[in-house]
Amino acid sequence: KRQRPEWFISHWWGEPIADFLCCVEEHAYLRAAATSTAYWICAYANRQHSLSEELVKDPRETSFFRATQLAKGVLLVLNCESEHHGPAMPFTRI
């Protein structure tokens, strides 16, 4: 069933899945999210064997862009071991 994502999740692919799930559960708890709340997670939402389809000249044509436009917010899950790894590298943890 298609769902509109309420939250777009950007995360480091090297984290243990249990740590990732703890972050998402904590986010849901803090936001008082319903159990039906939809999260868009690129690792699970994209076909990993056809990611070349996401490599286009205009980033607005990607599923990542479309998901961020549909979602009401972004959950950024950072690597807890280092500030210099993962997709969130340009960001500073506060």
The first five atom37 places (N, CA, C, CB, O) and aatype in JSON, in Angstrom:
{
  "aatype": [11, 1, 5, 1, 14, 6, 17, 13, 9, 15, 8, 17, 17, 7, 6, 14, 9, 0, 3, 13, 10, 4, 4, 19, 6, 6, 8, 0, 18, 10, 1, 0, 0, 0, 16, 15, 16, 0, 18, 17, 9, 4, 0, 18, 0, 2, 1, 5, 8, 15, 10, 15, 6, 6, 10, 19, 11, 3, 14, 1, 6, 16, 15, 13, 13, 1, 0, 16, 5, 10, 0, 11, 7, 19, 10, 10, 19, 10, 2, 4, 6, 15, 6, 8, 8, 7, 14, 0, 12, 14, 13, 16, 1, 9],
  "atom_mask": [
    [1, 1, 1, 1, 1],
    [1, 1, 1, 1, 1],
    [1, 1, 1, 1, 1],
    [1, 1, 1, 1, 1],
    [1, 1, 1, 1, 1],
    [1, 1, 1, 1, 1],
    [1, 1, 1, 1, 1],
    [1, 1, 1, 1, 1],
    [1, 1, 1, 1, 1],
    [1, 1, 1, 1, 1],
    [1, 1, 1, 1, 1],
    [1, 1, 1, 1, 1],
    [1, 1, 1, 1, 1],
    [1, 1, 1, 0, 1],
    [1, 1, 1, 1, 1],
    [1, 1, 1, 1, 1],
    [1, 1, 1, 1, 1],
    [1, 1, 1, 1, 1],
    [1, 1, 1, 1, 1],
    [1, 1, 1, 1, 1],
    [1, 1, 1, 1, 1],
    [1, 1, 1, 1, 1],
    [1, 1, 1, 1, 1],
    [1, 1, 1, 1, 1],
    [1, 1, 1, 1, 1],
    [1, 1, 1, 1, 1],
    [1, 1, 1, 1, 1],
    [1, 1, 1, 1, 1],
    [1, 1, 1, 1, 1],
    [1, 1, 1, 1, 1],
    [1, 1, 1, 1, 1],
    [1, 1, 1, 1, 1],
    [1, 1, 1, 1, 1],
    [1, 1, 1, 1, 1],
    [1, 1, 1, 1, 1],
    [1, 1, 1, 1, 1],
    [1, 1, 1, 1, 1],
    [1, 1, 1, 1, 1],
    [1, 1, 1, 1, 1],
    [1, 1, 1, 1, 1],
    [1, 1, 1, 1, 1],
    [1, 1, 1, 1, 1],
    [1, 1, 1, 1, 1],
    [1, 1, 1, 1, 1],
    [1, 1, 1, 1, 1],
    [1, 1, 1, 1, 1],
    [1, 1, 1, 1, 1],
    [1, 1, 1, 1, 1],
    [1, 1, 1, 1, 1],
    [1, 1, 1, 1, 1],
    [1, 1, 1, 1, 1],
    [1, 1, 1, 1, 1],
    [1, 1, 1, 1, 1],
    [1, 1, 1, 1, 1],
    [1, 1, 1, 1, 1],
    [1, 1, 1, 1, 1],
    [1, 1, 1, 1, 1],
    [1, 1, 1, 1, 1],
    [1, 1, 1, 1, 1],
    [1, 1, 1, 1, 1],
    [1, 1, 1, 1, 1],
    [1, 1, 1, 1, 1],
    [1, 1, 1, 1, 1],
    [1, 1, 1, 1, 1],
    [1, 1, 1, 1, 1],
    [1, 1, 1, 1, 1],
    [1, 1, 1, 1, 1],
    [1, 1, 1, 1, 1],
    [1, 1, 1, 1, 1],
    [1, 1, 1, 1, 1],
    [1, 1, 1, 1, 1],
    [1, 1, 1, 1, 1],
    [1, 1, 1, 0, 1],
    [1, 1, 1, 1, 1],
    [1, 1, 1, 1, 1],
    [1, 1, 1, 1, 1],
    [1, 1, 1, 1, 1],
    [1, 1, 1, 1, 1],
    [1, 1, 1, 1, 1],
    [1, 1, 1, 1, 1],
    [1, 1, 1, 1, 1],
    [1, 1, 1, 1, 1],
    [1, 1, 1, 1, 1],
    [1, 1, 1, 1, 1],
    [1, 1, 1, 1, 1],
    [1, 1, 1, 0, 1],
    [1, 1, 1, 1, 1],
    [1, 1, 1, 1, 1],
    [1, 1, 1, 1, 1],
    [1, 1, 1, 1, 1],
    [1, 1, 1, 1, 1],
    [1, 1, 1, 1, 1],
    [1, 1, 1, 1, 1],
    [1, 1, 1, 1, 1]
  ],
  "atom_positions": [
    [[0.85, -1.18, 0.0], [0.0, 0.0, 0.0], [0.89, 1.24, 0.0], [-0.96, 0.0, 1.22], [1.81, 1.35, 0.81]],
    [[0.62, 2.15, -0.9], [1.39, 3.4, -0.95], [1.05, 4.28, 0.25], [1.12, 4.16, -2.25], [-0.11, 4.39, 0.66]],
    [[2.07, 4.89, 0.78], [1.9, 5.8, 1.89], [2.69, 7.07, 1.63], [2.33, 5.15, 3.22], [3.76, 7.03, 1.02]],
    [[2.17, 8.18, 2.08], [2.91, 9.43, 2.01], [3.89, 9.43, 3.19], [1.95, 10.69, 2.05], [3.47, 9.25, 4.33]],
    [[5.19, 9.62, 2.93], [6.14, 9.61, 4.05], [5.97, 10.85, 4.92], [7.58, 9.54, 3.52], [5.89, 11.97, 4.42]],
    [[5.91, 10.64, 6.21], [5.87, 11.77, 7.13], [7.28, 12.22, 7.49], [5.09, 11.41, 8.4], [7.53, 13.39, 7.76]],
    [[8.21, 11.26, 7.48], [9.6, 11.56, 7.83], [10.54, 10.92, 6.83], [9.91, 11.08, 9.25], [10.38, 9.75, 6.47]],
    [[11.52, 11.69, 6.39], [12.59, 11.21, 5.53], [13.76, 10.9, 6.45], [12.97, 12.27, 4.41], [14.17, 11.75, 7.24]],
    [[14.32, 9.7, 6.36], [15.46, 9.34, 7.21], [16.73, 9.25, 6.38], [15.2, 8.0, 7.92], [16.82, 8.51, 5.4]],
    [[17.71, 10.03, 6.8], [19.06, 9.94, 6.25], [19.92, 9.31, 7.34], [19.62, 11.36, 5.8], [19.87, 9.73, 8.5]],
    [[20.7, 8.31, 6.97], [21.46, 7.58, 7.98], [22.78, 7.08, 7.41], [20.65, 6.41, 8.51], [23.0, 7.06, 6.2]],
    [[23.63, 6.67, 8.33], [24.92, 6.07, 7.98], [24.7, 4.58, 7.79], [25.99, 6.36, 9.08], [24.19, 3.91, 8.69]],
    [[25.09, 4.05, 6.64], [24.83, 2.64, 6.32], [25.64, 1.68, 7.17], [25.14, 2.39, 4.87], [25.34, 0.48, 7.18]],
    [[26.63, 2.15, 7.89], [27.48, 1.27, 8.68], [26.99, 1.03, 10.09], [0.0, 0.0, 0.0], [27.6, 0.25, 10.83]],
    [[25.9, 1.69, 10.49], [25.46, 1.49, 11.88], [24.78, 0.14, 12.04], [24.51, 2.62, 12.3], [24.18, -0.37, 11.1]],
    [[24.88, -0.43, 13.22], [24.14, -1.67, 13.48], [22.63, -1.39, 13.37], [24.5, -2.25, 14.89], [22.16, -0.34, 13.82]],
    [[21.89, -2.31, 12.8], [20.46, -2.12, 12.6], [19.75, -1.87, 13.93], [19.84, -3.33, 11.89], [18.79, -1.1, 13.98]],
    [[20.2, -2.51, 15.0], [19.58, -2.3, 16.32], [19.72, -0.85, 16.77], [20.21, -3.24, 17.36], [18.79, -0.28, 17.34]],
    [[20.9, -0.23, 16.51], [21.1, 1.18, 16.85], [20.18, 2.07, 16.03], [22.57, 1.59, 16.64], [19.59, 3.01, 16.54]],
    [[20.08, 1.76, 14.74], [19.21, 2.52, 13.85], [17.76, 2.46, 14.34], [19.3, 1.97, 12.41], [17.09, 3.49, 14.43]],
    [[17.3, 1.26, 14.66], [15.92, 1.09, 15.14], [15.69, 1.83, 16.45], [15.59, -0.39, 15.31], [14.61, 2.4, 16.66]],
    [[16.67, 1.84, 17.33], [16.54, 2.59, 18.59], [16.35, 4.08, 18.31], [17.79, 2.37, 19.49], [15.54, 4.74, 18.97]],
    [[17.09, 4.6, 17.37], [16.96, 6.02, 17.0], [15.57, 6.32, 16.46], [18.02, 6.41, 15.95], [14.95, 7.31, 16.84]],
    [[15.08, 5.46, 15.58], [13.75, 5.67, 14.99], [12.67, 5.55, 16.07], [13.5, 4.66, 13.85], [11.73, 6.35, 16.1]],
    [[12.8, 4.57, 16.94], [11.83, 4.4, 18.02], [11.83, 5.62, 18.96], [12.13, 3.12, 18.81], [10.77, 6.08, 19.38]],
    [[13.01, 6.13, 19.27], [13.1, 7.31, 20.13], [12.48, 8.52, 19.45], [14.56, 7.61, 20.5], [11.78, 9.31, 20.08]],
    [[12.74, 8.66, 18.16], [12.14, 9.75, 17.39], [10.62, 9.65, 17.42], [12.65, 9.73, 15.93], [9.94, 10.64, 17.66]],
    [[10.09, 8.46, 17.18], [8.64, 8.25, 17.19], [8.06, 8.58, 18.58], [8.3, 6.8, 16.79], [7.0, 9.19, 18.69]],
    [[8.77, 8.17, 19.61], [8.31, 8.44, 20.98], [8.29, 9.94, 21.26], [9.22, 7.73, 22.0], [7.3, 10.47, 21.75]],
    [[9.4, 10.63, 20.93], [9.49, 12.06, 21.2], [8.48, 12.88, 20.39], [10.89, 12.55, 20.88], [8.02, 13.93, 20.85]],
    [[8.14, 12.4, 19.22], [7.17, 13.09, 18.36], [5.74, 12.61, 18.58], [7.55, 12.91, 16.9], [4.81, 13.08, 17.93]],
    [[5.57, 11.66, 19.5], [4.24, 11.06, 19.76], [3.62, 10.58, 18.44], [3.3, 12.09, 20.47], [2.44, 10.81, 18.18]],
    [[4.43, 9.92, 17.64], [3.99, 9.45, 16.32], [3.07, 8.24, 16.46], [5.2, 9.1, 15.43], [3.28, 7.37, 17.31]],
    [[2.07, 8.2, 15.63], [1.17, 7.06, 15.6], [1.9, 5.85, 15.02], [-0.1, 7.37, 14.76], [2.89, 6.0, 14.32]],
    [[1.41, 4.67, 15.33], [2.05, 3.45, 14.8], [1.93, 3.39, 13.28], [1.42, 2.2, 15.42], [2.66, 2.63, 12.64]],
    [[1.03, 4.16, 12.7], [0.87, 4.18, 11.25], [1.77, 5.21, 10.57], [-0.58, 4.46, 10.9], [1.72, 5.35, 9.34]],
    [[2.58, 5.93, 11.33], [3.46, 6.95, 10.76], [4.43, 6.31, 9.76], [4.25, 7.68, 11.88], [5.07, 5.31, 10.06]],
    [[4.52, 6.9, 8.58], [5.37, 6.37, 7.52], [6.72, 7.09, 7.51], [4.68, 6.5, 6.15], [6.78, 8.32, 7.49]],
    [[7.78, 6.29, 7.51], [9.15, 6.8, 7.39], [9.7, 6.35, 6.04], [10.05, 6.29, 8.57], [9.51, 5.2, 5.64]],
    [[10.38, 7.26, 5.33], [11.02, 6.93, 4.05], [12.5, 6.7, 4.34], [10.81, 8.07, 2.96], [13.21, 7.62, 4.74]],
    [[12.95, 5.47, 4.15], [14.34, 5.09, 4.42], [14.95, 4.63, 3.1], [14.43, 3.96, 5.52], [14.52, 3.62, 2.54]],
    [[15.93, 5.37, 2.61], [16.46, 5.09, 1.27], [16.94, 3.66, 1.11], [17.59, 6.04, 0.96], [16.72, 3.06, 0.05]],
    [[17.59, 3.1, 2.11], [18.12, 1.74, 1.98], [17.03, 0.71, 1.72], [18.88, 1.35, 3.24], [17.29, -0.34, 1.12]],
    [[15.83, 1.01, 2.16], [14.72, 0.08, 1.98], [13.74, 0.53, 0.91], [14.0, -0.11, 3.29], [12.99, -0.29, 0.37]],
    [[13.72, 1.81, 0.6], [12.76, 2.34, -0.36], [13.28, 2.25, -1.8], [12.43, 3.78, -0.03], [12.48, 2.18, -2.74]],
    [[14.59, 2.26, -1.98], [15.16, 2.18, -3.33], [15.55, 0.75, -3.66], [16.39, 3.1, -3.45], [15.92, -0.03, -2.78]],
    [[15.45, 0.42, -4.93], [15.93, -0.88, -5.4], [17.45, -0.81, -5.45], [15.31, -1.26, -6.82], [18.02, -0.12, -6.29]],
    [[18.09, -1.53, -4.57], [19.54, -1.44, -4.44], [20.28, -1.95, -5.68], [19.99, -2.22, -3.24], [21.44, -1.6, -5.88]],
    [[19.62, -2.77, -6.5], [20.28, -3.31, -7.7], [20.06, -2.45, -8.93], [19.78, -4.7, -7.98], [20.53, -2.78, -10.02]],
    [[19.33, -1.34, -8.77], [19.13, -0.44, -9.9], [19.29, 1.02, -9.47], [17.75, -0.67, -10.53], [18.55, 1.89, -9.91]],
    [[20.25, 1.26, -8.6], [20.48, 2.62, -8.14], [20.97, 3.55, -9.24], [21.48, 2.6, -7.02], [20.9, 4.77, -9.09]],
    [[21.44, 3.0, -10.33], [21.89, 3.84, -11.44], [20.73, 4.69, -11.97], [22.48, 2.97, -12.57], [20.97, 5.75, -12.56]],
    [[19.5, 4.25, -11.77], [18.34, 5.04, -12.18], [18.24, 6.34, -11.4], [17.06, 4.23, -12.01], [17.59, 7.29, -11.85]],
    [[18.87, 6.4, -10.23], [18.85, 7.61, -9.4], [19.92, 8.61, -9.83], [19.04, 7.24, -7.94], [19.91, 9.75, -9.38]],
    [[20.83, 8.2, -10.7], [21.91, 9.07, -11.14], [21.46, 9.85, -12.37], [23.2, 8.27, -11.45], [21.64, 9.4, -13.5]],
    [[20.89, 11.01, -12.12], [20.36, 11.85, -13.19], [20.96, 13.25, -13.06], [18.81, 11.91, -13.14], [21.5, 13.6, -12.01]],
    [[20.87, 14.03, -14.13], [21.44, 15.37, -14.1], [20.69, 16.3, -13.15], [21.43, 15.96, -15.49], [21.3, 17.11, -12.45]],
    [[19.38, 16.17, -13.12], [18.57, 17.04, -12.28], [18.19, 16.31, -11.0], [17.31, 17.52, -13.03], [17.38, 15.39, -11.04]],
    [[18.76, 16.7, -9.85], [18.46, 16.01, -8.58], [16.97, 16.01, -8.23], [19.25, 16.65, -7.45], [16.52, 15.18, -7.45]],
    [[16.22, 16.95, -8.8], [14.79, 17.01, -8.51], [14.02, 15.85, -9.12], [14.21, 18.32, -9.01], [12.83, 15.66, -8.83]],
    [[14.68, 15.07, -9.96], [14.04, 13.91, -10.58], [14.25, 12.62, -9.78], [14.57, 13.72, -11.99], [13.78, 11.56, -10.18]],
    [[14.95, 12.71, -8.66], [15.24, 11.5, -7.88], [14.16, 11.22, -6.85], [16.59, 11.64, -7.19], [13.41, 12.11, -6.44]],
    [[14.09, 9.97, -6.44], [13.14, 9.6, -5.39], [13.51, 10.27, -4.06], [13.1, 8.07, -5.22], [12.64, 10.54, -3.24]],
    [[14.79, 10.53, -3.85], [15.22, 11.22, -2.63], [14.57, 12.6, -2.55], [16.77, 11.34, -2.59], [14.01, 12.98, -1.52]],
    [[14.65, 13.34, -3.64], [14.07, 14.68, -3.67], [12.56, 14.62, -3.48], [14.42, 15.39, -4.98], [12.0, 15.37, -2.68]],
    [[11.92, 13.72, -4.21], [10.46, 13.61, -4.09], [10.06, 13.26, -2.66], [9.92, 12.54, -5.06], [9.08, 13.81, -2.14]],
    [[10.79, 12.37, -2.03], [10.47, 11.99, -0.65], [10.65, 13.17, 0.31], [11.35, 10.82, -0.2], [9.83, 13.36, 1.2]],
    [[11.7, 13.96, 0.13], [11.91, 15.11, 1.02], [10.81, 16.15, 0.82], [13.29, 15.74, 0.77], [10.45, 16.86, 1.76]],
    [[10.3, 16.26, -0.4], [9.22, 17.21, -0.66], [7.9, 16.77, -0.04], [9.06, 17.41, -2.15], [7.09, 17.6, 0.35]],
    [[7.68, 15.47, 0.03], [6.44, 14.94, 0.59], [6.46, 14.89, 2.12], [6.18, 13.55, 0.04], [5.42, 15.05, 2.76]],
    [[7.63, 14.65, 2.69], [7.75, 14.48, 4.13], [7.63, 15.81, 4.86], [9.09, 13.81, 4.48], [7.93, 16.87, 4.31]],
    [[7.17, 15.73, 6.11], [7.07, 16.96, 6.89], [8.38, 17.28, 7.6], [5.95, 16.84, 7.91], [8.55, 18.38, 8.14]],
    [[9.32, 16.33, 7.62], [10.58, 16.57, 8.26], [11.61, 15.5, 7.95], [0.0, 0.0, 0.0], [11.31, 14.51, 7.29]],
    [[12.82, 15.74, 8.43], [13.95, 14.83, 8.21], [14.49, 14.34, 9.55], [15.08, 15.53, 7.38], [14.69, 15.13, 10.47]],
    [[14.72, 13.05, 9.63], [15.41, 12.47, 10.79], [16.81, 12.12, 10.31], [14.65, 11.2, 11.37], [16.98, 11.28, 9.43]],
    [[17.8, 12.75, 10.9], [19.19, 12.53, 10.52], [19.84, 11.66, 11.58], [19.95, 13.88, 10.35], [20.02, 12.1, 12.72]],
    [[20.19, 10.43, 11.21], [20.81, 9.49, 12.14], [22.3, 9.49, 11.85], [20.2, 8.04, 12.0], [22.74, 9.05, 10.78]],
    [[23.08, 9.97, 12.82], [24.53, 10.08, 12.64], [25.24, 8.9, 13.27], [25.04, 11.37, 13.23], [24.73, 8.26, 14.19]],
    [[26.42, 8.62, 12.76], [27.3, 7.6, 13.32], [27.76, 8.1, 14.69], [28.52, 7.3, 12.38], [28.36, 9.17, 14.8]],
    [[27.5, 7.32, 15.72], [27.85, 7.76, 17.08], [29.34, 7.62, 17.39], [27.05, 6.99, 18.09], [29.81, 8.17, 18.39]],
    [[30.09, 6.89, 16.58], [31.5, 6.65, 16.86], [32.43, 7.71, 16.3], [31.89, 5.32, 16.32], [33.54, 7.89, 16.81]],
    [[32.01, 8.41, 15.26], [32.89, 9.37, 14.63], [32.08, 10.45, 13.94], [33.82, 8.68, 13.63], [31.0, 10.18, 13.41]],
    [[32.59, 11.65, 13.96], [31.93, 12.76, 13.27], [32.32, 12.81, 11.79], [32.28, 14.09, 13.95], [31.83, 13.67, 11.07]],
    [[33.18, 11.91, 11.34], [33.73, 12.03, 9.99], [33.36, 10.89, 9.07], [35.21, 12.12, 10.06], [34.09, 10.6, 8.12]],
    [[32.24, 10.22, 9.32], [31.8, 9.13, 8.47], [30.32, 9.27, 8.17], [32.1, 7.78, 9.11], [29.6, 9.97, 8.87]],
    [[29.89, 8.6, 7.13], [28.46, 8.54, 6.83], [28.0, 9.67, 5.94], [0.0, 0.0, 0.0], [28.76, 10.6, 5.67]],
    [[26.75, 9.61, 5.49], [26.23, 10.59, 4.55], [26.06, 11.97, 5.17], [24.93, 10.11, 4.01], [25.91, 12.95, 4.44]],
    [[26.07, 12.07, 6.49], [25.85, 13.35, 7.14], [27.14, 14.07, 7.45], [25.07, 13.15, 8.41], [27.15, 14.99, 8.27]],
    [[28.21, 13.69, 6.82], [29.54, 14.2, 7.1], [29.61, 15.74, 7.16], [30.49, 13.7, 6.07], [30.31, 16.25, 8.04]],
    [[28.93, 16.51, 6.28], [29.07, 17.96, 6.34], [28.4, 18.6, 7.56], [28.5, 18.56, 5.09], [28.66, 19.76, 7.86]],
    [[27.55, 17.86, 8.24], [26.82, 18.43, 9.35], [27.61, 18.31, 10.65], [25.47, 17.75, 9.5], [28.44, 17.41, 10.8]],
    [[27.37, 19.21, 11.55], [28.0, 19.17, 12.87], [26.96, 18.77, 13.89], [28.63, 20.54, 13.23], [25.86, 19.32, 13.92]],
    [[27.29, 17.83, 14.72], [26.39, 17.39, 15.78], [26.31, 18.48, 16.84], [26.85, 16.04, 16.41], [27.34, 19.03, 17.25]],
    [[25.12, 18.79, 17.28], [24.91, 19.83, 18.3], [24.54, 19.16, 19.6], [23.8, 20.85, 17.86], [24.32, 19.84, 20.6]]
  ]
}
